[in-house]
Amino acid sequence: MQRSLTCLALVTTLAVAACSRQVGNAAPPKVTGGITMPEQPSTVVVPVGASLDELERGLDQRTPRELWTVDRHLNTCIKAKRVDLGIAKVKVTPALGCRITGTVTRGPMQIGGSGDRLIVTLPIHARISAKDVGGVASETATGSAIVRATGRIAIHGDWQPTAKMQLSYDWTQPPGVDLLGQRITFTDKADEKLRPVLAKLERDLPQELSRLHLRQQLEQAWQQSFTTLQLSRRNPPVWMRVAPRRLGYGGYRVDGRVLRLTLRADALTQTFVGHRPADPIATALPPPSTQVGAPRLSFFIPVLADYAELEPVVQRTLRKLAGRGIKLKGIGAVDAAFGRVTVYATSNHRIAVGVHAKVKARSSPIADAEGEVWLAAQPFNQPGSQRVQFRNLEFATKTNSQLVDLLAALFADPAVRAGIADGLAHDFAPDYRELIGKVERAIGERREGDFVLRTRVTGVRNGRISATGAGLFMPVAVTGQANIAYRPR
């Protein structure tokens, strides 16, 4: 009898201990702070265009119309004629000398080319006279040739262009005359006379290119490249800061009537969330670099889910579960009511979930509890997936014994924990697509003074989800192409 009374007293004590008692566990520490995304190396194309028409006019003005003159005496214009008498050859006419005079002029200069070849075409015309042949005869001849100078352009350390030309020419009508049955031609000195013309072209072409203000364009483009671009105006505001490091010469090509020099700038890009960061401090234009990467734009953009968006979802999920009825192991059916839900980031890359709840065991009219229970879970997503799930859901801090704490038993129940995990699960795909669209529109084309920055997104790839003070954060790596071109208003 005494033993039965003792057991009854113990059960009553436990029941009273649970009656309307505020129980639960302590809230875990809250992690604050924003998102820091790493710098990414990028290479931005900087095309500089030069009009071939302007180069053509400039070179044409620099090159004289009269290329050279001829005025010399030849002792032998016509060789002596001999007659073979069988026993000896007898000279019947002597060798005849003459005076050679004339001029070589040029026609309109033309500049063209294809690929990396720049071709200067120069039509030349010769008018040559053989005078006083034998003291009596004279004759005048004309001829034409097409001179082609094929050049390749290089850039020196001070960003000044140089050119190396190779000469070729074809006489379409070699100048010559027929006198006394012999042909006299005047092409033997052309190579010697054309060499100074070629040397002048090699000097003049870089000077004409420099008149197109290549270095001035590059200095302005370099300064304008130190900038901050807005990728998203809200939800959340996102900025990309661009800081060039070096500039290299990537060759040129002839495109129609435009000579396009291609330069590439290696830069660091970094993404910021929230307030606009300060523009990077611009540096002076560096000398040409020989170690510049292939054209590629790389940066991160954040996809964020506010914890406040998750709280009502968890609450609705738990209330639906309570409506279907909950049975706890060793206790039986309970009546549960779920109230306020709080979600934030906590330590070890987890989120904390606090749920205010009331629970009452149906088997005992006095066995009930009310309070706030805190759990912690780790967010994760599969590679390439935008759907976020949660694992390792457990009590965030120590709890009271389940014998006296119905709340602990409630939140230890697998069905309740599964309901919380399902409520926390989040599909980032709609946010992901929306942000990519905003970024493409924001950076597609942007004017900075006399320069236009154009970008094209070629690839996106999302990374691993993480819990941050700003919300659930999914980094998205964006790759593409970018160029900054001089386009005066």
C-alpha positions as CSV (number, residue, x, y, z in Angstrom):
1,M,0.0,0.0,0.0
2,Q,2.8,2.4,0.9
3,R,4.6,1.6,-2.4
4,S,1.5,2.4,-4.4
5,L,1.1,5.7,-2.7
6,T,4.7,6.6,-3.4
7,C,4.3,5.8,-7.1
8,L,1.1,7.9,-7.3
9,A,2.8,10.8,-5.7
10,L,5.7,10.6,-8.2
11,V,3.3,10.6,-11.2
12,T,1.3,13.5,-9.7
13,T,4.6,15.5,-9.1
14,L,5.6,15.0,-12.7
15,A,2.2,16.1,-14.0
16,V,2.1,19.1,-11.8
17,A,5.6,20.0,-13.0
18,A,4.4,20.0,-16.5
19,C,1.1,21.9,-15.9
20,S,1.0,25.3,-17.7
21,R,4.7,25.7,-17.2
22,Q,6.8,27.9,-19.5
23,V,9.5,25.6,-20.8
24,G,11.9,25.4,-23.7
25,N,15.6,26.0,-24.4
26,A,17.7,29.0,-24.8
27,A,18.0,30.8,-28.2
28,P,21.4,30.1,-30.0
29,P,23.7,33.1,-30.9
30,K,22.7,35.1,-33.9
31,V,25.1,35.7,-36.7
32,T,25.1,39.2,-38.3
33,G,27.0,40.7,-41.1
34,G,26.8,41.0,-44.8
35,I,28.0,38.9,-47.7
36,T,31.5,39.1,-49.0
37,M,32.1,37.7,-52.4
38,P,35.7,37.0,-53.7
39,E,37.3,39.0,-56.5
40,Q,37.3,37.4,-59.9
41,P,39.8,37.9,-62.7
42,S,38.3,39.1,-65.9
43,T,39.7,40.3,-69.3
44,V,37.8,43.1,-71.0
45,V,38.3,43.8,-74.7
46,V,39.1,47.4,-75.6
47,P,38.7,47.9,-79.4
48,V,40.1,51.0,-80.9
49,G,39.1,51.8,-84.5
50,A,41.0,53.9,-87.1
51,S,39.4,55.0,-90.3
52,L,41.4,53.7,-93.4
53,D,40.0,56.7,-95.3
54,E,41.7,59.1,-92.9
55,L,44.9,57.1,-93.0
56,E,44.7,57.1,-96.8
57,R,44.2,60.9,-97.0
58,G,47.0,61.5,-94.5
59,L,49.6,59.3,-96.3
60,D,48.5,60.7,-99.7
61,Q,49.2,64.2,-98.5
62,R,52.6,63.2,-97.1
63,T,53.8,61.4,-100.2
64,P,55.0,63.7,-103.1
65,R,53.4,63.2,-106.5
66,E,56.8,63.1,-108.2
67,L,58.7,60.2,-106.8
68,W,62.0,60.7,-108.6
69,T,63.6,62.1,-111.7
70,V,66.1,60.6,-114.2
71,D,68.9,62.5,-115.9
72,R,72.0,60.6,-116.9
73,H,74.2,59.9,-119.8
74,L,74.7,56.3,-121.2
75,N,77.8,55.6,-123.2
76,T,76.0,52.8,-124.9
77,C,72.4,53.1,-125.6
78,I,72.7,51.1,-128.8
79,K,75.4,48.5,-129.2
80,A,77.7,48.6,-132.2
81,K,76.6,46.6,-135.2
82,R,79.1,44.2,-136.9
83,V,79.1,42.2,-140.1
84,D,80.6,38.8,-140.3
85,L,82.7,38.6,-143.5
86,G,83.7,35.0,-142.9
87,I,87.3,35.8,-142.0
88,A,86.5,38.6,-139.5
89,K,83.6,40.6,-138.0
90,V,83.7,44.2,-139.2
91,K,82.1,47.0,-137.3
92,V,79.8,48.9,-139.6
93,T,78.1,51.2,-137.1
94,P,79.6,52.4,-133.8
95,A,78.1,52.1,-130.3
96,L,75.8,55.0,-129.8
97,G,75.4,56.9,-126.5
98,C,72.5,58.9,-125.3
99,R,71.1,61.0,-122.5
100,I,68.2,59.5,-120.5
101,T,65.8,61.9,-118.9
102,G,62.4,61.6,-117.3
103,T,60.2,61.6,-114.3
104,V,58.4,58.9,-112.2
105,T,55.1,60.1,-110.7
106,R,52.4,58.4,-108.7
107,G,48.6,58.3,-108.8
108,P,46.2,58.3,-105.9
109,M,47.3,56.1,-102.9
110,Q,44.9,53.4,-101.7
111,I,45.0,51.6,-98.4
112,G,43.2,48.3,-97.8
113,G,43.9,44.9,-96.6
114,S,42.4,41.9,-94.8
115,G,43.0,40.1,-91.6
116,D,46.3,41.4,-90.1
117,R,47.7,42.6,-93.4
118,L,47.6,46.3,-94.2
119,I,48.2,46.9,-97.9
120,V,49.2,50.3,-99.4
121,T,48.8,50.4,-103.2
122,L,50.6,53.0,-105.2
123,P,50.2,53.3,-109.0
124,I,53.3,54.8,-110.6
125,H,53.8,56.2,-114.0
126,A,57.1,56.8,-115.8
127,R,57.8,59.1,-118.7
128,I,61.4,58.5,-120.0
129,S,63.2,59.9,-123.0
130,A,66.3,58.8,-124.8
131,K,67.7,61.9,-126.3
132,D,70.6,62.7,-128.6
133,V,71.1,59.0,-129.6
134,G,74.1,59.2,-131.8
135,G,73.7,63.0,-131.6
136,V,70.6,63.0,-133.8
137,A,67.7,60.7,-132.8
138,S,65.4,61.0,-129.8
139,E,62.5,58.9,-128.5
140,T,60.1,59.1,-125.5
141,A,58.5,56.1,-123.7
142,T,55.9,55.8,-121.0
143,G,55.3,53.0,-118.5
144,S,53.1,52.0,-115.5
145,A,53.6,49.9,-112.5
146,I,51.6,48.9,-109.4
147,V,53.6,49.2,-106.2
148,R,52.3,47.3,-103.2
149,A,53.6,47.7,-99.7
150,T,52.3,45.1,-97.3
151,G,52.7,46.1,-93.7
152,R,52.2,44.8,-90.2
153,I,51.7,47.1,-87.2
154,A,53.2,46.7,-83.8
155,I,52.8,48.8,-80.6
156,H,55.8,50.0,-78.6
157,G,56.1,50.5,-74.8
158,D,54.8,54.1,-75.0
159,W,51.7,52.9,-76.8
160,Q,53.0,54.4,-80.1
161,P,52.4,52.3,-83.2
162,T,55.2,51.2,-85.6
163,A,55.0,49.6,-89.0
164,K,57.2,47.3,-91.0
165,M,56.5,47.3,-94.8
166,Q,57.5,44.8,-97.5
167,L,57.6,46.0,-101.1
168,S,56.4,44.3,-104.3
169,Y,55.7,45.8,-107.7
170,D,54.7,44.8,-111.2
171,W,55.3,46.7,-114.3
172,T,52.0,46.6,-116.2
173,Q,53.7,48.5,-119.1
174,P,57.5,48.6,-118.8
175,P,58.8,51.8,-120.2
176,G,61.0,51.3,-123.3
177,V,61.7,52.6,-126.8
178,D,62.7,51.1,-130.1
179,L,65.6,52.8,-131.8
180,L,67.4,51.6,-134.9
181,G,66.0,48.2,-134.4
182,Q,66.9,47.7,-130.8
183,R,64.7,47.8,-127.6
184,I,65.8,50.1,-124.8
185,T,64.1,49.6,-121.4
186,F,64.3,51.7,-118.2
187,T,63.3,49.5,-115.3
188,D,66.7,48.5,-114.0
189,K,66.9,51.3,-111.4
190,A,63.3,50.9,-110.0
191,D,64.3,48.8,-106.9
192,E,66.9,51.3,-105.9
193,K,64.5,54.3,-106.4
194,L,61.6,52.6,-104.6
195,R,63.5,51.8,-101.4
196,P,63.4,55.4,-100.1
197,V,59.6,55.5,-101.0
198,L,59.1,52.4,-98.9
199,A,61.2,53.8,-96.0
200,K,59.1,56.9,-96.0
201,L,55.9,54.9,-95.9
202,E,57.3,53.0,-92.8
203,R,57.9,56.4,-91.1
204,D,54.7,58.1,-92.2
205,L,52.2,55.3,-91.4
206,P,52.9,55.2,-87.6
207,Q,52.8,59.0,-87.6
208,E,49.4,59.0,-89.3
209,L,48.2,56.4,-86.8
210,S,49.4,58.5,-83.9
211,R,47.3,61.4,-85.3
212,L,44.2,59.2,-84.6
213,H,45.0,59.7,-80.9
214,L,45.5,56.1,-80.0
215,R,47.2,56.8,-76.7
216,Q,44.6,59.5,-75.8
217,Q,41.8,57.0,-76.4
218,L,43.5,54.4,-74.3
219,E,44.1,56.7,-71.4
220,Q,40.5,57.7,-71.3
221,A,39.3,54.1,-71.7
222,W,41.6,53.1,-68.9
223,Q,40.3,55.7,-66.6
224,Q,36.7,55.0,-67.4
225,S,37.2,51.3,-66.7
226,F,37.7,51.9,-63.0
227,T,34.0,51.9,-62.3
228,T,31.1,50.4,-60.4
229,L,28.1,48.9,-62.2
230,Q,24.7,48.4,-60.7
231,L,23.5,44.8,-61.4
232,S,20.2,45.0,-59.5
233,R,18.3,48.0,-58.0
234,R,16.5,46.1,-55.3
235,N,15.7,42.8,-53.7
236,P,18.7,43.2,-53.0
237,P,20.7,46.0,-54.5
238,V,23.8,44.5,-56.2
239,W,26.9,46.2,-57.5
240,M,29.9,45.1,-59.5
241,R,33.2,46.9,-59.0
242,V,35.7,46.8,-61.8
243,A,39.4,47.5,-61.2
244,P,41.8,47.1,-64.2
245,R,45.3,45.9,-63.6
246,R,47.1,45.7,-66.9
247,L,46.5,46.3,-70.6
248,G,47.9,44.3,-73.5
249,Y,47.9,44.7,-77.3
250,G,46.0,41.9,-78.9
251,G,46.7,42.6,-82.5
252,Y,44.5,44.2,-85.2
253,R,42.4,43.4,-88.2
254,V,41.2,45.2,-91.3
255,D,37.5,45.2,-91.3
256,G,36.1,46.9,-94.4
257,R,37.3,50.5,-94.3
258,V,38.2,50.4,-90.6
259,L,41.5,49.3,-89.0
260,R,40.5,47.7,-85.7
261,L,43.2,47.5,-83.0
262,T,42.2,45.1,-80.2
263,L,43.5,45.6,-76.7
264,R,42.7,43.6,-73.7
265,A,42.5,44.8,-70.1
266,D,43.0,42.3,-67.2
267,A,40.8,43.5,-64.3
268,L,39.4,42.3,-61.0
269,T,35.7,42.2,-60.6
270,Q,34.0,42.1,-57.2
271,T,30.3,42.0,-56.3
272,F,28.8,43.9,-53.4
273,V,25.3,43.7,-51.8
274,G,23.6,46.7,-50.3
275,H,25.0,50.2,-50.6
276,R,27.0,51.3,-53.6
277,P,30.7,50.8,-52.9
278,A,33.2,53.5,-53.7
279,D,34.8,53.4,-57.2
280,P,38.3,51.9,-57.2
281,I,41.0,54.5,-57.4
282,A,42.2,54.9,-61.1
283,T,45.9,54.4,-61.9
284,A,48.0,55.8,-64.7
285,L,47.9,54.0,-68.1
286,P,50.5,51.2,-67.8
287,P,52.9,50.1,-70.6
288,P,51.7,47.3,-72.8
289,S,51.7,44.0,-71.1
290,T,52.6,40.7,-72.9
291,Q,50.7,38.6,-70.3
292,V,47.0,39.3,-70.7
293,G,44.3,36.6,-70.5
294,A,41.9,35.6,-73.1
295,P,38.7,37.7,-73.3
296,R,36.4,36.7,-70.5
297,L,34.2,38.4,-68.0
298,S,33.7,36.7,-64.6
299,F,31.8,37.8,-61.5
300,F,29.5,36.6,-58.8
301,I,25.9,37.6,-58.2
302,P,24.0,36.7,-55.0
303,V,20.6,35.1,-54.9
304,L,19.2,35.8,-51.4
305,A,16.2,34.5,-49.5
306,D,15.1,36.6,-46.5
307,Y,14.6,34.5,-43.4
308,A,11.3,36.4,-42.9
309,E,10.0,34.7,-46.0
310,L,10.6,31.3,-44.5
311,E,8.9,31.9,-41.1
312,P,5.2,31.9,-42.3
313,V,5.8,28.9,-44.4
314,V,7.1,26.9,-41.4
315,Q,4.2,28.1,-39.3
316,R,1.6,27.0,-41.9
317,T,3.2,23.6,-42.3
318,L,3.2,23.0,-38.5
319,R,-0.4,24.1,-38.2
320,K,-1.5,21.7,-40.9
321,L,0.3,18.9,-39.1
322,A,-1.4,19.8,-35.9
323,G,-4.8,19.7,-37.6
324,R,-4.2,16.2,-38.8
325,G,-3.3,15.1,-35.2
326,I,0.0,14.3,-33.6
327,K,1.0,11.2,-31.6
328,L,4.1,11.2,-29.5
329,K,6.0,8.0,-28.6
330,G,5.3,7.0,-25.0
331,I,2.8,9.8,-24.5
332,G,0.1,9.2,-27.1
333,A,-2.1,11.7,-28.8
334,V,-1.5,15.4,-28.0
335,D,-3.2,18.7,-28.9
336,A,-0.6,21.1,-30.3
337,A,-0.9,24.7,-31.2
338,F,2.0,26.5,-33.0
339,G,2.5,30.2,-32.8
340,R,5.3,32.6,-33.7
341,V,8.2,31.3,-35.8
342,T,11.6,33.0,-35.8
343,V,14.4,32.1,-38.3
344,Y,18.0,33.6,-38.4
345,A,21.6,32.6,-39.0
346,T,23.5,31.0,-36.2
347,S,27.0,29.5,-35.8
348,N,28.6,26.7,-37.9
349,H,26.8,27.8,-41.1
350,R,23.4,26.8,-39.7
351,I,20.1,28.5,-39.3
352,A,18.2,28.7,-36.0
353,V,14.5,28.1,-35.9
354,G,12.5,29.2,-32.9
355,V,8.9,28.0,-32.6
356,H,6.4,29.1,-29.9
357,A,4.0,26.2,-29.1
358,K,1.5,24.8,-26.7
359,V,1.1,21.1,-26.2
360,K,-1.3,19.1,-24.0
361,A,-1.4,15.3,-23.6
362,R,-4.9,13.9,-24.0
363,S,-4.3,11.2,-21.6
364,S,-3.8,13.7,-18.7
365,P,-5.9,16.8,-18.2
366,I,-3.1,18.5,-16.3
367,A,-0.1,17.4,-18.5
368,D,0.6,20.4,-20.7
369,A,3.4,22.8,-21.5
370,E,4.0,26.1,-23.3
371,G,7.1,27.8,-24.5
372,E,9.6,28.4,-27.2
373,V,11.9,25.7,-28.6
374,W,14.9,26.4,-30.7
375,L,16.3,24.0,-33.3
376,A,19.2,24.4,-35.7
377,A,19.6,22.9,-39.2
378,Q,22.1,23.0,-42.0
379,P,21.0,24.2,-45.5
380,F,22.3,22.3,-48.5
381,N,21.6,21.9,-52.2
382,Q,22.8,19.5,-54.9
383,P,25.4,20.7,-57.4
384,G,23.8,22.9,-60.0
385,S,20.4,22.8,-58.3
386,Q,18.5,25.9,-57.0
387,R,16.4,23.9,-54.6
388,V,17.5,24.2,-51.0
389,Q,16.8,21.6,-48.4
390,F,17.8,21.2,-44.7
391,R,19.4,18.4,-42.8
392,N,20.7,17.6,-39.3
393,L,17.7,19.3,-37.7
394,E,18.3,19.1,-34.0
395,F,17.9,21.1,-30.7
396,A,20.0,24.2,-30.9
397,T,20.8,24.1,-27.2
398,K,20.3,21.8,-24.2
399,T,16.7,21.0,-23.2
400,N,14.9,19.8,-20.1
401,S,14.3,16.1,-19.6
402,Q,11.5,14.8,-21.9
403,L,9.9,13.3,-18.8
404,V,8.8,16.7,-17.7
405,D,9.0,18.7,-20.9
406,L,6.3,17.8,-23.4
407,L,7.6,20.5,-25.8
408,A,10.9,18.6,-26.1
409,A,9.0,15.5,-26.9
410,L,6.9,17.3,-29.4
411,F,9.9,18.8,-31.3
412,A,11.8,15.5,-31.1
413,D,9.0,13.8,-33.0
414,P,10.1,12.8,-36.6
415,A,6.9,14.1,-38.2
416,V,7.2,17.5,-36.5
417,R,10.9,17.8,-37.6
418,A,10.1,16.7,-41.1
419,G,7.4,19.4,-41.2
420,I,9.8,22.0,-40.1
421,A,12.4,20.9,-42.7
422,D,9.7,20.9,-45.4
423,G,8.6,24.4,-44.5
424,L,12.2,25.6,-44.6
425,A,12.9,24.1,-48.0
426,H,13.1,26.8,-50.7
427,D,13.3,26.8,-54.4
428,F,15.5,29.6,-55.7
429,A,14.8,28.9,-59.3
430,P,12.3,31.8,-59.8
431,D,14.6,34.3,-57.9
432,Y,17.5,32.9,-59.9
433,R,15.9,33.5,-63.3
434,E,14.6,36.9,-62.3
435,L,18.1,38.0,-61.1
436,I,19.8,36.7,-64.2
437,G,17.4,38.7,-66.3
438,K,17.9,41.9,-64.3
439,V,21.7,41.5,-64.6
440,E,21.6,41.0,-68.4
441,R,19.4,44.1,-68.8
442,A,21.6,46.1,-66.4
443,I,25.0,45.4,-68.0
444,G,24.0,44.8,-71.6
445,E,25.1,48.3,-72.6
446,R,26.2,51.2,-70.5
447,R,27.6,54.6,-71.4
448,E,30.4,56.2,-69.4
449,G,31.2,59.6,-70.9
450,D,32.5,59.0,-74.4
451,F,32.8,55.3,-73.9
452,V,30.3,52.5,-74.1
453,L,30.6,49.3,-72.1
454,R,28.9,46.3,-73.7
455,T,28.6,42.9,-72.0
456,R,27.1,39.7,-73.0
457,V,26.3,36.8,-70.5
458,T,27.3,33.5,-71.9
459,G,27.0,31.2,-68.9
460,V,25.7,31.0,-65.3
461,R,26.3,28.4,-62.6
462,N,25.0,28.4,-59.1
463,G,27.1,27.4,-56.1
464,R,26.5,26.0,-52.7
465,I,23.9,27.5,-50.4
466,S,25.0,29.1,-47.1
467,A,23.4,30.7,-44.1
468,T,24.5,34.3,-43.7
469,G,23.4,37.3,-41.6
470,A,21.7,38.8,-44.7
471,G,19.7,35.6,-45.5
472,L,20.1,32.3,-47.3
473,F,22.8,33.1,-49.8
474,M,23.3,31.2,-53.1
475,P,26.3,32.5,-55.1
476,V,25.9,32.5,-58.9
477,A,29.0,32.5,-61.0
478,V,28.4,34.5,-64.2
479,T,30.7,34.4,-67.3
480,G,30.5,36.3,-70.5
481,Q,32.3,38.8,-72.8
482,A,32.8,42.5,-72.3
483,N,34.3,45.4,-74.3
484,I,34.6,49.1,-73.8
485,A,34.7,51.1,-76.9
486,Y,35.3,54.8,-77.7
487,R,32.1,56.3,-78.9
488,P,32.0,60.1,-78.6
489,R,28.6,61.6,-78.3
